[in-house]
Amino acid sequence: MNPPPTASQLNLCLCHSCGLACDMADEPHHCPRCDAPLHRRKTNSLTRTWAYMFAALAFYVPANLLPVMNTTMLGDGADSTIMSGVLEFWEHGAWDIALIIFIASIAVPGIKFVALSMLLITVQRGSLWARKERSKLYRFVELIGYWSMLDVLVVALVAALVKFQALGDIEPRPGILFFGLVVVFTMLSAMSFDPRLIWESPSAKEPLDEAIHQ
């Protein structure tokens, strides 16, 4: 049985914005439904993904070393990093908040760095290993990216509670800015990666090379 024709063989392309299957024979290459520009592959996908991920890694170090907030309780003030905040919440019995901060601030970025690095390396090497599983891994990375701002929301919630009870004051510190940049750049990195490159055949070097160097 002959395999069904691919989209490239039919000269079709899915719109990145609305998902419409568009005929690439039509000029100019814009979606007839939403007028978005059409690309067979995301432009400079691998280069941009690496660049955004390295930028996120650069911001990840100060995000964890610098204090994210200053807490003043009954006249005594102290700066807290992400990890010290996790330990403090845990010691005071707020294990649920501590767990949320640890997962959102430390575990999620770490998982995204490892997953994206593996996806990029395997695509660049033209690996046929576990294509379906790698596609699922990419969708998982996209999914957890939406929950990366939980840490910032928790800090804002705790600050509101402290101010409401008039027991003290909480002020943001530079670490929260760096963490916000980590979230933004990891999301940009995941959005720049083109998962269709996972399914490129190593024998079809021309489409792969074209996608890498576009």
C-alpha positions as CSV (number, residue, x, y, z in Angstrom):
1,M,0.0,0.0,0.0
2,N,1.4,3.4,-1.0
3,P,1.7,5.9,1.9
4,P,-0.7,8.9,1.7
5,P,0.8,12.1,0.2
6,T,2.3,14.6,2.6
7,A,1.3,18.3,2.9
8,S,4.5,19.4,1.1
9,Q,3.7,17.0,-1.8
10,L,0.2,18.6,-2.1
11,N,1.7,22.1,-1.8
12,L,-0.3,22.8,1.3
13,C,0.6,24.6,4.5
14,L,-1.2,25.1,7.8
15,C,-1.7,28.7,9.0
16,H,0.1,29.2,12.3
17,S,-2.6,31.6,13.5
18,C,-6.0,29.9,12.6
19,G,-5.0,26.4,11.5
20,L,-6.5,26.7,8.0
21,A,-4.9,24.4,5.3
22,C,-3.7,26.9,2.6
23,D,-2.6,26.3,-0.9
24,M,1.0,27.6,-1.2
25,A,0.6,27.9,-5.0
26,D,-1.4,31.1,-4.4
27,E,0.5,34.4,-4.3
28,P,1.2,36.2,-2.0
29,H,1.7,33.5,0.7
30,H,-0.9,34.8,3.2
31,C,-3.8,33.0,4.8
32,P,-7.0,33.7,3.0
33,R,-9.0,33.6,6.3
34,C,-6.9,35.6,8.7
35,D,-4.3,37.2,6.4
36,A,-1.3,35.9,8.5
37,P,1.9,35.2,6.6
38,L,2.4,31.5,5.7
39,H,5.6,29.6,6.3
40,R,6.3,25.9,5.7
41,R,8.5,25.9,8.8
42,K,9.0,28.5,11.5
43,T,11.6,31.0,10.4
44,N,15.1,30.3,12.0
45,S,13.4,27.9,14.4
46,L,16.5,26.2,15.9
47,T,18.6,29.3,16.0
48,R,15.9,31.4,17.8
49,T,15.1,28.5,20.2
50,W,18.7,28.2,21.2
51,A,19.1,32.0,21.6
52,Y,16.0,32.4,23.8
53,M,17.0,29.4,25.9
54,F,20.5,30.6,26.5
55,A,19.0,34.0,27.5
56,A,16.7,32.3,29.9
57,L,19.6,30.4,31.4
58,A,21.6,33.6,31.9
59,F,18.7,35.2,33.8
60,Y,18.0,31.9,35.7
61,V,21.2,32.3,37.8
62,P,20.5,35.8,39.3
63,A,16.8,34.9,39.6
64,N,17.7,32.2,42.1
65,L,20.7,34.0,43.8
66,L,19.2,37.5,44.2
67,P,16.4,38.2,46.8
68,V,12.9,38.2,45.3
69,M,11.2,40.1,48.2
70,N,11.9,41.9,51.4
71,T,9.6,41.1,54.4
72,T,9.3,43.5,57.3
73,M,7.4,42.0,60.3
74,L,7.1,44.1,63.5
75,G,10.0,46.2,62.6
76,D,12.4,43.4,61.5
77,G,13.2,43.2,57.8
78,A,14.8,40.3,55.9
79,D,15.4,39.6,52.2
80,S,14.3,36.2,50.8
81,T,15.5,34.3,47.8
82,I,13.3,31.8,46.0
83,M,14.8,28.8,47.9
84,S,14.9,30.6,51.3
85,G,11.2,31.5,50.8
86,V,10.4,27.9,50.0
87,L,12.1,26.8,53.2
88,E,10.5,29.5,55.3
89,F,7.0,28.6,54.1
90,W,7.7,24.9,54.8
91,E,9.0,25.6,58.3
92,H,5.9,27.6,59.1
93,G,3.6,24.8,58.0
94,A,2.5,26.3,54.7
95,W,3.8,23.3,52.8
96,D,1.3,23.8,50.0
97,I,2.6,27.3,49.2
98,A,6.1,26.1,49.5
99,L,5.4,23.3,47.0
100,I,3.8,25.6,44.5
101,I,6.8,28.0,44.6
102,F,9.3,25.2,44.3
103,I,7.5,23.6,41.4
104,A,6.8,26.9,39.5
105,S,10.2,28.5,40.2
106,I,12.8,25.8,40.3
107,A,11.3,22.5,38.9
108,V,9.4,23.9,35.9
109,P,12.3,26.0,34.4
110,G,14.7,23.1,35.0
111,I,12.4,20.7,33.2
112,K,12.0,23.1,30.3
113,F,15.7,23.6,29.9
114,V,16.4,19.9,29.8
115,A,13.5,19.0,27.5
116,L,14.2,21.8,25.0
117,S,17.9,20.9,24.9
118,M,17.1,17.3,24.2
119,L,14.6,18.3,21.4
120,L,17.0,20.7,19.8
121,I,20.0,18.2,19.9
122,T,18.0,15.3,18.5
123,V,16.5,17.4,15.7
124,Q,19.9,18.8,14.7
125,R,21.3,15.3,14.6
126,G,18.4,14.0,12.5
127,S,17.5,11.4,15.1
128,L,14.7,8.9,14.5
129,W,14.5,8.0,18.2
130,A,11.1,8.2,19.9
131,R,9.5,10.7,17.5
132,K,6.0,10.3,18.9
133,E,7.3,10.6,22.5
134,R,9.3,13.7,21.6
135,S,6.2,15.3,20.1
136,K,4.3,14.6,23.3
137,L,7.3,16.0,25.3
138,Y,7.1,19.3,23.3
139,R,3.3,19.6,24.0
140,F,4.1,19.0,27.7
141,V,6.6,21.8,27.7
142,E,4.1,24.1,26.1
143,L,1.5,23.1,28.7
144,I,3.6,23.7,31.8
145,G,4.9,27.0,30.4
146,Y,1.5,28.6,31.2
147,W,1.9,27.9,34.9
148,S,5.4,29.4,35.2
149,M,4.1,32.7,36.6
150,L,2.6,31.0,39.7
151,D,5.6,32.1,41.8
152,V,5.0,35.8,41.0
153,L,1.3,35.4,41.7
154,V,2.1,33.7,45.1
155,V,4.5,36.6,46.1
156,A,1.8,39.1,45.1
157,L,-0.8,37.2,47.2
158,V,1.4,36.9,50.2
159,A,2.2,40.6,50.0
160,A,-1.5,41.5,49.9
161,L,-2.3,39.3,52.9
162,V,0.5,40.8,55.0
163,K,-0.5,44.4,54.1
164,F,-4.2,43.5,54.8
165,Q,-3.4,42.2,58.3
166,A,-1.2,45.4,59.0
167,L,1.5,43.2,60.5
168,G,4.3,44.3,58.3
169,D,5.2,45.1,54.7
170,I,6.6,43.3,51.7
171,E,8.5,44.9,48.9
172,P,9.8,43.3,45.7
173,R,13.5,42.8,45.0
174,P,15.5,42.5,41.8
175,G,15.2,38.7,41.8
176,I,11.6,38.8,40.9
177,L,12.4,40.8,37.7
178,F,15.0,38.3,36.6
179,F,12.5,35.4,37.3
180,G,9.9,37.2,35.2
181,L,12.5,37.4,32.4
182,V,13.2,33.7,32.7
183,V,9.5,32.9,32.3
184,V,9.2,35.2,29.2
185,F,12.3,33.8,27.5
186,T,11.5,30.1,28.2
187,M,8.0,30.7,26.7
188,L,9.6,32.4,23.7
189,S,12.0,29.5,23.3
190,A,9.2,26.9,23.4
191,M,7.1,29.0,20.9
192,S,10.1,29.3,18.5
193,F,10.7,25.6,18.3
194,D,9.0,23.9,15.3
195,P,7.9,20.4,16.3
196,R,7.4,19.4,12.7
197,L,11.2,19.2,12.4
198,I,11.0,16.1,14.7
199,W,9.3,14.2,11.8
200,E,11.8,15.3,9.1
201,S,13.4,12.2,7.5
202,P,17.2,12.2,7.7
203,S,17.3,11.3,4.0
204,A,15.3,14.4,3.2
205,K,18.2,16.7,4.0
206,E,17.0,19.6,1.8
207,P,13.8,20.4,3.8
208,L,15.7,20.1,7.1
209,D,18.6,22.2,6.1
210,E,16.2,24.8,4.6
211,A,14.3,24.9,7.8
212,I,17.4,25.4,9.9
213,H,18.9,28.1,7.8
214,Q,15.8,30.1,6.8
